[in-house]
Amino acid sequence: MNRTKAICSTLLLVPALALLSAQAHAEFKCDSPSSRIDRVACEKASESPHALRQHIQRMRAIDSLYFPDYVNDAQEQAWAAKAPARRTGPATVQTANRLQDEPGA
């Protein structure tokens, strides 16, 4: 009886693991976009991450699009190169202190 349970559970476990491993690997759809929706999403990804995110949100009712499907390492580097340098840290604190010191300014 125990041997039968072990065999049955093994037979159920192997396909389940195969499905999980297949779903974990995201496909980069911009290498060969198969539909108009994918082509437009790739165009938006080349613009900016914000444009891609907006497109995915607009298309939610029509198709299930996933952000990582349209982004690879090269795309992330292109976004980083386009992004302006952000000011963080002391400049923000200095501005807040100045506003407190000079409320009418």
Secondary structure, 3 states (H helix, E strand, C coil): CHHHHHHHHHHHHHHHHHHHHHHHCCCCCCCCCCCHHHHHHHHHHHHCHHHHHHHHHHHHHCCCCCHHHHCCHHHHHHHHHHCCCCCCCHHHHHHHHHHHHCCCC
